[in-house]
Amino acid sequence: MPDFSLTPEQESLRDLARKFARAEMAPQAAECDRIGRFPEEIYRKAYELGLMNLNVPTEYGGSGLGVVDQCLIVEELAHACGGMTTSVIANCLALEPILLGGTPAQKERILSPFCAKYQLASFCLTEPSGGSDAGGLKTRARKDGDQYVLDGEKCFITNAPHASLYTVFATVDPELRHKGITAFVVPRSAAGVTPGKDEEKMGHRASSTSTVRFEGVRVPATDRLGAEGEGFSLAMRTLDQTRTPIGALATGIAQAALDHAAAYALKRQTFGKPIAEHQAIQIKLANMAQAVHAARLLTWHAAWTIDHGAKGTLESSIAKCFASDAALEVADEAIQTFGGYGYMKAYPVEKLLRDAKLTQIYEGANEIQRTVIARELLQKYA
């Protein structure tokens, strides 16, 4: 049975993230959301505190944290702002393929200079013609001597306009589908790399999202991760590692919604008493608390499973799927608790609902998560 009691070091990590989130992120969250501002000064401070590059080993300049530790940090950051948290942790997603598929020489050559200063990286898998169908991507990688030439377009890429490094998945032969997909590390400075304009999004508006075009981009074979055709497996293994912190991000949003709803219920009075004394509101708060608690425990269990050497595909899919559904449900109930005020932008809960929605979509839509869960489950009975 896993022991989820935190060590003193983990308590310190969580406290550090909480203080940063409440002091730096929360005061600017509403304004950044309103105008869609990318608060790079906050992301620089997160880097300086060791709250970025969480999964990169210390020998390459990262924080070298396990998945449980990452989840503790991510939940606290997301309590303040889901959008900012997405941009802070995007490096973990982009750099994970290098950690999983890179040679020791590649890791030292790429990761050490990248982590030595504040920089952003982007994970480039999704394309306009297919999101969940990653095996059908169309970005081409044509071999030309000791180089590859990349042509194609990626979409919904977090931090793309601000990134200095891209992890790109392209196919050497579309007829091979997933068996032709290959991964590359591409610097922003390479000729032919063009990020698009920021997308106008429903939520996570403090995070930057855009397309990236690759037109005749020459990539040395030494910047290929693994062998040709290993890219799809590398992408899926990456998501197995990074999906669980998305469960933590969703849990942070849900906890914030519960906190706001409970505090409001104690202040708001109807019929001569606080609405917290009405049974209907108490039932709402109790259901919300159950959902948050379950989401946290499922997320911690998935993280613990991965930290103890298991692949964690089933556990991470369950955690991400449940926590993101819970976040949307709890945020919706928070708005209902606030009543008409909850629908107004002057109050914090409508933003939480918009931010919660994306957690059901990115790093694998929840429909895909349920397919993965069923597949993993049925293998045990085959």
ZIWO-V829020 format. One record per backbone hydrogen bond with DSSP energy under -0.5 kcal/mol. CO is the residue of the C=O (numbers start at 0). NH is the residue of the N-H. E is the energy in kcal/mol with one decimal. If there is no record, write none. Layout:
CO&NH&E, CO&NH&E
This chain:
1&3&-0.7, 6&10&-2.5, 7&11&-2.0, 8&12&-2.2, 9&13&-2.6, 10&14&-2.4, 11&15&-2.5, 12&16&-2.5, 13&17&-2.6, 14&18&-2.7, 15&19&-2.2, 16&20&-2.7, 17&21&-2.7, 18&22&-2.4, 19&23&-2.8, 19&24&-1.2, 20&25&-3.1, 24&27&-1.2, 24&28&-1.0, 25&28&-0.8, 25&29&-0.6, 27&31&-2.6, 28&32&-2.2, 29&33&-2.4, 30&34&-2.2, 31&35&-1.2, 31&36&-1.5, 36&38&-0.9, 37&39&-2.0, 38&41&-1.3, 38&42&-1.4, 39&43&-2.4, 40&44&-1.6, 41&45&-2.2, 42&46&-2.1, 43&47&-2.3, 44&48&-1.7, 45&50&-3.0, 46&49&-1.6, 52&55&-1.0, 52&62&-1.9, 52&63&-0.6, 53&64&-3.0, 55&63&-2.3, 56&59&-1.7, 56&61&-1.8, 57&60&-1.6, 65&69&-2.1, 66&70&-2.4, 67&71&-1.9, 68&72&-1.8, 69&73&-2.9, 70&74&-2.4, 71&75&-1.3, 72&76&-2.3, 73&77&-2.7, 74&78&-1.4, 75&79&-0.7, 76&79&-1.1, 76&80&-2.0, 80&84&-1.8, 81&85&-2.1, 82&86&-1.6, 83&87&-2.3, 84&88&-2.4, 85&89&-0.6, 88&91&-0.9, 88&92&-1.0, 89&93&-2.3, 90&94&-2.7, 91&95&-1.3, 92&96&-0.6, 94&97&-0.6, 94&98&-1.8, 95&99&-2.5, 96&100&-3.0, 97&101&-1.8, 100&225&-0.6, 102&106&-2.7, 103&107&-2.1, 104&108&-2.4, 105&109&-2.7, 105&110&-0.5, 106&110&-1.9, 106&111&-0.9, 107&111&-0.6, 109&113&-1.3, 110&114&-2.9, 111&115&-0.9, 113&116&-0.9, 119&163&-2.9, 119&164&-1.0, 121&123&-0.6, 121&166&-2.8, 122&124&-0.8, 123&168&-2.0, 125&154&-2.1, 126&129&-1.4, 129&126&-1.5, 131&133&-1.8, 132&135&-1.6, 133&136&-1.3, 138&170&-3.2, 139&150&-1.9, 140&142&-0.5, 141&148&-2.5, 143&146&-1.3, 145&220&-2.4, 146&143&-3.3, 147&149&-0.5, 147&218&-3.0, 148&141&-2.5, 149&215&-0.5, 149&216&-2.1, 150&139&-2.9, 151&213&-3.1, 153&211&-2.1, 155&157&-0.7, 156&159&-1.4, 156&209&-1.6, 158&161&-1.5, 158&162&-1.0, 159&162&-0.8, 163&187&-2.1, 164&121&-2.1, 165&167&-0.7, 165&185&-3.3, 166&123&-3.3, 167&169&-0.5, 167&183&-2.6, 169&181&-3.8, 170&140&-2.3, 172&175&-1.8, 173&176&-1.5, 175&178&-2.0, 176&179&-2.1, 177&180&-0.8, 177&231&-0.6, 179&171&-2.4, 180&230&-2.6, 180&231&-0.6, 181&169&-2.7, 182&224&-2.6, 183&167&-2.7, 183&185&-0.6, 185&165&-2.7, 186&189&-1.6, 189&192&-1.6, 191&193&-0.6, 191&214&-2.2, 193&212&-2.8, 198&200&-0.8, 203&206&-1.4, 207&158&-3.6, 208&198&-3.1, 209&156&-2.5, 210&195&-3.1, 211&153&-2.7, 212&193&-2.6, 212&214&-0.5, 213&151&-2.4, 213&215&-0.6, 216&149&-2.8, 216&218&-0.5, 218&147&-2.6, 219&222&-2.4, 220&223&-1.6, 222&184&-2.3, 223&225&-0.7, 224&182&-0.7, 226&229&-1.8, 229&233&-2.0, 230&234&-2.6, 231&235&-2.4, 232&236&-2.5, 233&237&-2.0, 234&238&-2.2, 235&239&-1.9, 236&240&-1.3, 237&240&-0.5, 237&241&-2.2, 238&242&-2.1, 241&245&-0.7, 242&245&-0.8, 242&246&-1.2, 243&246&-0.8, 243&247&-1.5, 244&248&-2.3, 245&249&-2.6, 246&250&-2.2, 247&251&-2.3, 248&252&-1.9, 249&253&-2.5, 250&254&-2.8, 251&255&-2.1, 252&256&-2.2, 253&257&-2.4, 254&258&-2.7, 255&259&-2.5, 256&260&-2.4, 257&261&-2.8, 258&262&-2.2, 259&263&-2.4, 260&264&-2.4, 261&265&-1.5, 262&266&-0.9, 263&266&-0.7, 263&267&-3.2, 264&275&-2.0, 267&274&-3.0, 269&272&-1.4, 272&269&-2.6, 273&276&-2.2, 274&277&-1.6, 277&280&-0.6, 277&281&-2.1, 278&282&-2.6, 279&283&-1.6, 280&284&-2.7, 281&285&-2.5, 282&286&-2.5, 283&287&-2.5, 284&288&-2.5, 285&289&-2.2, 286&290&-2.1, 287&291&-2.4, 288&292&-2.5, 289&293&-2.6, 290&294&-2.4, 291&295&-2.4, 292&296&-2.3, 293&297&-2.6, 294&298&-2.1, 295&299&-2.9, 296&300&-2.5, 297&301&-2.2, 298&302&-2.5, 299&303&-2.9, 300&304&-2.4, 301&305&-2.1, 302&306&-2.6, 303&307&-1.3, 304&309&-1.9, 305&308&-1.9, 311&315&-2.8, 312&316&-1.9, 313&317&-2.4, 314&318&-2.5, 315&319&-2.6, 316&320&-2.4, 317&321&-2.8, 318&322&-2.6, 319&323&-2.0, 320&324&-1.9, 321&325&-2.8, 322&326&-2.5, 323&327&-1.8, 324&328&-2.2, 325&329&-3.2, 326&330&-2.4, 327&331&-2.1, 328&332&-2.2, 329&333&-2.1, 330&334&-2.0, 331&335&-1.9, 332&336&-2.1, 333&337&-1.9, 334&338&-1.2, 337&340&-1.1, 338&341&-0.9, 338&342&-0.5, 339&342&-1.0, 340&343&-1.6, 343&346&-1.7, 346&349&-0.5, 347&351&-1.1, 348&352&-1.7, 349&353&-1.7, 350&354&-2.8, 351&355&-2.5, 352&356&-1.5, 353&357&-0.8, 354&358&-0.7, 355&358&-0.9, 355&359&-0.6, 356&359&-1.4, 357&360&-2.1, 357&361&-2.5, 359&365&-2.3, 360&363&-0.5, 364&367&-0.8, 364&368&-2.1, 365&369&-2.2, 366&370&-1.4, 367&371&-2.6, 368&372&-2.9, 369&373&-2.3, 370&374&-2.4, 371&375&-2.8, 372&376&-2.5, 373&377&-2.8, 374&378&-1.5, 375&379&-0.6, 376&379&-1.3, 377&380&-1.2, 377&381&-1.0
